[in-house]
Amino acid sequence: MKLNFALALFILFVSCKGNSQKKEMSTTEISKEKKEFPVQKSNSEWKKELTDAEYYVLREAATENPFTSDLLKNKEEGTYVCAACATPLFKSYTKFDSGTGWPSFYEEIKGNVAYDVDYKIGYKRTEEHCATCGGHLGHVFEDGPDPTGLRHCINGVALDFVPAG
């Protein structure tokens, strides 16, 4: 009986790993050295500047609850910027409704989003962070729409929206 239960758990665990999680983009191993970013601040400085939710996501690499972001349904033209340092990250025309509960984009603003490998949930994912301050944004998956086929799944609390004009 125990063997059947263990086998059922194993099958359930293996089946949870979908194709969208297979990231060839994540080819480097986790680096032990701390990365340097153009904007460097102490934790106490970040805590003074960010809300508790922003600090938790951007500085501690947390994930906000799905369907809680005010930006999720935003359809205005403009630019999504880093909530910590205002670096432009995504253009509104690349945003789409992925149904996941987080703002999703098919393309980043080149050079403003950096990538790393994340094994926090037991398998390799591509983590995204701001290339200017290092703030955690979310993850990118290969199950998005054309023209890139990518889904940048971003925590809304990590973003601010700047309307066009």
C-alpha positions in Angstrom: 0.0 0.0 0.0 2.8 2.4 0.9 4.5 1.6 -2.4 1.4 2.4 -4.4 1.0 5.7 -2.5 4.6 6.6 -3.1 4.3 5.8 -6.8 1.1 7.9 -7.1 2.9 10.9 -5.4 5.9 10.5 -7.7 3.7 10.4 -10.8 1.7 13.5 -9.6 5.0 15.4 -8.9 6.5 14.5 -12.3 3.3 15.4 -14.2 3.2 18.9 -12.6 6.3 19.9 -14.6 4.8 21.2 -17.8 6.6 22.1 -21.0 6.3 25.8 -20.2 8.8 25.2 -17.4 11.5 23.8 -19.7 13.7 26.8 -20.2 16.7 26.5 -22.5 17.2 30.2 -21.9 18.4 29.3 -18.3 21.8 27.7 -19.1 24.0 29.1 -16.4 24.3 27.8 -12.9 23.6 29.9 -9.9 26.5 32.1 -9.1 27.8 32.4 -5.5 29.1 35.9 -6.1 26.8 38.9 -5.6 26.0 40.7 -8.8 26.8 44.4 -9.0 24.1 46.7 -10.5 24.4 50.4 -11.4 22.0 51.4 -8.6 23.3 50.0 -5.2 21.5 50.7 -1.9 21.5 49.1 1.5 18.5 47.1 2.7 17.6 49.9 5.1 17.7 52.5 2.2 15.4 50.2 0.1 13.0 49.8 3.1 12.7 53.6 3.4 11.9 54.0 -0.3 9.6 51.1 -1.1 6.3 49.9 0.3 6.4 46.7 2.3 4.9 44.8 -0.6 7.4 46.3 -3.1 10.3 45.5 -0.8 9.2 41.9 -0.3 8.9 41.2 -4.0 11.7 43.4 -5.4 14.4 42.8 -2.7 13.4 39.4 -1.3 12.3 37.8 -4.6 8.8 37.0 -3.3 5.7 36.6 -5.5 2.6 38.6 -5.0 -0.8 36.8 -4.9 -2.3 36.3 -8.4 -5.1 38.6 -9.6 -4.2 41.3 -7.0 -2.3 43.8 -9.1 -4.0 47.0 -10.2 -2.0 46.8 -13.4 -3.4 43.5 -14.4 -6.4 45.0 -16.3 -4.6 48.3 -17.4 -5.0 48.8 -21.1 -3.6 52.3 -21.4 -0.7 53.2 -23.8 2.6 53.8 -22.0 5.6 52.2 -20.4 5.9 49.8 -17.4 8.9 50.8 -15.3 10.7 49.3 -12.3 8.9 50.4 -9.1 12.3 50.7 -7.3 14.4 52.7 -9.8 12.0 53.8 -12.7 14.0 51.9 -15.4 11.7 51.3 -18.4 11.1 47.6 -18.6 8.1 46.8 -20.9 6.0 48.7 -23.5 2.2 48.5 -23.1 1.8 47.2 -26.7 3.6 44.0 -25.6 1.2 43.3 -22.7 -1.3 40.5 -23.1 -3.8 38.6 -20.9 -2.1 35.3 -20.1 -4.9 34.2 -17.6 -2.2 33.6 -15.0 -3.2 36.5 -12.7 0.0 38.5 -13.2 0.8 41.2 -15.8 2.3 39.4 -18.8 4.4 40.7 -21.7 5.8 39.0 -24.8 8.8 41.3 -25.0 11.0 43.3 -22.7 12.9 46.5 -23.4 16.2 45.1 -24.5 19.1 45.7 -22.1 16.8 46.8 -19.2 15.8 43.3 -18.0 18.5 40.9 -16.7 18.2 37.1 -16.3 19.3 34.5 -13.8 18.6 30.9 -13.0 16.1 30.1 -10.2 15.8 26.7 -8.6 13.5 27.8 -5.7 10.7 25.4 -6.5 12.8 22.4 -7.4 13.5 22.9 -11.0 15.2 25.4 -13.3 13.3 28.6 -14.2 14.5 31.8 -15.7 14.2 34.7 -13.2 13.9 38.2 -14.4 15.2 41.2 -12.6 15.8 44.9 -13.3 19.2 45.4 -15.0 19.6 48.7 -13.2 18.8 47.9 -9.5 18.6 44.1 -9.5 15.0 44.1 -8.3 13.2 40.8 -8.7 10.4 41.1 -11.4 9.2 37.6 -12.0 10.0 34.8 -14.5 9.9 34.2 -18.3 8.4 31.2 -19.9 8.3 29.9 -23.5 4.5 29.6 -23.7 3.7 33.1 -24.9 2.2 34.5 -28.0 3.8 35.5 -31.3 6.0 37.2 -32.3 8.4 36.0 -29.5 6.7 33.0 -28.0 7.7 34.3 -24.6 5.6 35.1 -21.5 7.3 37.5 -19.1 5.2 36.8 -16.0 5.8 39.9 -13.8 4.7 40.8 -10.3 2.6 43.9 -10.7 3.9 45.4 -7.4 7.4 45.4 -9.0 6.1 47.8 -11.7 4.9 51.4 -12.0 3.0 52.6 -15.1 3.9 55.7 -17.0 1.2 56.8 -19.4 2.2 57.8 -23.0 2.6 61.5 -23.7 
